[in-house]
C-alpha cells in the first residue's frame, strides 16, 4: 500500500519534475558527454558495478552517526560526521547525475524527484554544519540535521524504487544461464561488418561477420535493454544505438558506458551448412 501511495504521489509530480528533468539532463549531458572517460569513471565502468550506490552508504551512515552524537551531546564530533556526509553526498551526486542523464520517461521522473530531494537535504545539512562552526550551541542545528535526515531517507526510498522496481542500472542478463550445447541460428547469411539479429532457440542474438570469422553477443543491451542489432560497429566493438554503450565483439567486455556489466558472448561455428552458437561463459 505504501508503494502504491508513493508511486501515485511521484507520478503527480510530473508537472514540475518533467520540465526540471529536461533541464538537469541538458546541463549534465553538456558537462559529461564531451569527455566520455569522465562519464565512464562516474558510471562505474572500471568497477564493473554502478558507482553511485557504492558511495551513497557513506553519507547516510555519517548522518546516522551525527544523529547519535547529537543525542549524546557531542557537538563537535557530530559536526565532523556531518562534514564527512556532505563531502560524500557531493561525490554521490556527481556519480548519480552520470547515470541520470541516460534515464527516460518514468525513470527520469523518479530520478528527478530523488535528486531534487537530495539537493534540498544537502542544503539543509550545509546550513546545519555552518551553524555548528559557531561558538554558541543551538538546538536549531540539531533540528536541521534531523529534518535533513528525514529528507535523505525519503529520497533514498525513491532511489530504491528506481533500482528494485523500475530496474535502473541492473544487469539485464543477471539470471541468464550459460551452457555447453550448440544451438542452430535461424540465419545463414551474415554480411561483413553489419549487425544481424538472429534467434538461437529462445535467445535473441546479434551476429557480426569480421573478416572470415563470426562473433555473436546477446542482442539485449545489458544497460537498459535496447537491441544491439540496431546499433553500429565501431572498430572492434558494437555500439548500442540508445545510449552509446560499447561492447567488445570478441568477448562481450564493456569498454564504454553507461553500461557497467559485460554482454553475454557466444562462439559461432558452421556445421552442415548451418550456423550454430554456444555461450562462452557461464555467469
N, C-alpha and C positions, 0 to 999 in steps of 0.2 A: 504494500500500500504506500509506504514511504517513497519507494522508487517511482511509482506512478505519479504521485503528487509532485515530486521534484521534477520529473520529466515534463509534466504539463506546465509547471512554472517556468522551466527553461525555454520551452517552446514558445511561451507567451512573450519571452524577451526578444523575439525576432525583430520587433520594431526598432530597437536600438542596437541589438547585438549584430545583426547582419550588416548594416552600414559601417559600424565600428570595426567589424571583422575585415571588411574590404579595405579599410584604411590601414589597419595593422598589417595585413598581408602586403599591401603596396609598399609600406615603409620597410618592413623587414626583408621582403624579397629584394628590394633595391640594395639593402645592406649586405645580404648573404650571397645571393646568386652570382654576382660578378666574381666572387672568389670561392669556387667550389671546394677548395681544400679546407677553408674555414667552416663551411657548412657541413662537410663530411666529418670534421672533427667534432662539431657540436651535435650532429645526428648520432654519433657513436659508431661510425663505420669501422674505425680502428679497434673498437672494443668488442664488436660482434654483438652488441646489445644497445638499446636506446640509452643515451647518456642522461637525459633529463630525469627519469625516475631514479637513477642511481645517485643523483645529487640531492633530490628532494628530501630524503630521510634526514639529512644533516640539519637543515633549518628547522624542521618540525621537531626533531629531537632537542635542538638547542632551545626552542621556545618552551618545550615541556620542562626542561631543566630550569629555565628562567622563572617559570611559574612556581616551581618548588622552592627555589631560592628566595623568591619574593615572600612566599608564605612563611619561610623560616627567618625572615628579616635580614638576609644577606644581600644588601642593596648593590654593592659594588660587584659581587660575583654574578648577580642577575644581569647587571648591565653588560658584563663581559659575554655572558651567554647570548644575550640579545644581539650584541655586536657580531658574534660569530654567525648567528642566524641570518642577519641582514646580508652579510657578505655572501653566504652560500645561497641565499634566496636570489640574489642578483645573478650568480653563476647559473642557477637552475633556470632562471628566466631566459638567459641567453641561449641555453640549450633548448628550452621549451619552444621558443619562437622559431628555431630552426626546423622543428617538427611541425609546428603550427601552420607555417605558410604553405604546406602541401595538403592541408585539410580542405574539404569541400562540403557544402550543404549543411546537414545536421551536425556533423562532427565539427565543422568550423564554428558553428554557433555555440556548441558546448565548449569548444576551446576558447572562444571569445569571453564567455562568462567566467570560465576558470581563470584565465589570465587577468581579467579585469578585477576579479575579487582578490587575486594575489597582489595586484598593484595597489589596491586600497589597503590591504593588510600591511604591505611594505611601508607605505606612508605612515600608517598608524604606529608601527613598530619604530620607525625612524624618529618620529616625534617623541615617543616614549624614551628612546635611547638618548636623545639630545637633552631631554629634561633630567635624566639621570646623571648627566655630567655636571649639573648644578650642585651647589654646596648644601642646599636645603632639601631634604627628602619631602616627597609629596605623594599622597595616595593616588593622585591623578595618573602618574606614570604607571602605577600598578594596574589601575583600571584600563588604561590604554592597551597595555600588553595583554590583558585578559580579553578585551574586545578584539584585538588583532589575532589572538589565538583562535577565537571562535570563527572569525572570517577565514583563517587559514584552513581549519578543519572542514569548513563548509566547501571551500574551493577544492580541497583535496578529494572530497566526495565526488564532486563533479569530474575531476580528473580521473578518478577511478571508473566512473561511468564511461568516459572516453575509451579506456582500455578494455575493461571487462565486459561492458555491454555493447559498445559500438565497434570494438575490435581495432582501435587505432594503435599502430606501431606493434602489432603482434605478427609472428611468423605465420603466413598463410599455409605453410607446409608442416607445421609443428606435429601434426598427427598423421602425416602421410608416410606410410610404411615403405620399406625397401623390399628387396627380393632378388633372387638369382635366376628367375625364369625369364627366358626370352619371349617377347610378345611381338606379334606382327603389327606393323603400321598399316594404316589404310591408304597410304600414298606410296607410289613407286618412283615418281619423277620429282626430283628436287633440284631446281635451278641453282646455279652458283651464286653465293653471297646474297641470297634473298630468303628472309624468314618464311617458312611454310608451316601452317598449322596442320597437325596430324593427330589422329587418335591411335592409342595403343591400349586396347581393352577399354577400361573405364577412365584412363588417363588421357588428358589433352596435352600434347607437347608442341614445342616449336623446334623445327628441324632446319639446319643450315648446312649447305654444302660449302666446304672450304677446300679449294683445290680438288684433290681426289678423295678427300675424307669427308665424313659427315659428323656433325655434332648435334646433340639434342638436349634441350632443357625442358623442364615443365613450363607450360605456357602461362600459367597463372603467376604473375609477379608477386614475390614474397612480401612486397611492401604494402600495396593496397588492392591487390587482386586484378590488376589490369592484364590484358592479353599482350604477351611479349611478341607474338606474331604480328601485331600491329605497330611494332617499334621498328628500329633500323639497326643495321650493322655499323659499328664504329670501331675500326681497327680489328682487334681480336675479341671484341665484346659485342653484346647486343644491348641496345638502349631501350628502356621502356618508354613508350610514347606518351604516357600520362605524366610522370613526374621526373623522368630523366635518370632513373637508377640504371646502372650498368653492371652486367654480369659477364665474367669471362667465359667464353664459349667452351673452352676445353675442359672446364671443371665446375662451372657454375659459381665461382667465387665472386662475391660482390666487390667491385672495385670503385664504385661511386654511389653515394647515397642519393636520395634519402633512405633507401633500403639499408638495413644493417645485418640482415640474415642472408646466407648464401642460397642459391637457387638449386633445387634438385637436378642433377646431371644424369644423362643416360648415354651409355655407349651404343653405337649403331653398327650393325653388320648386315651384309647382303647374303641371303640364303635362298636358293631355289627361285631366284627371280623376285624375291620379296625383301623388304627391309624389315629388320627386327631390332628391338631395343631392349635394354636391360639397365635398371638403375645401378649406378656405380657406387653408391653409398647406402648405408642402412640406418640413417639417423632416426 
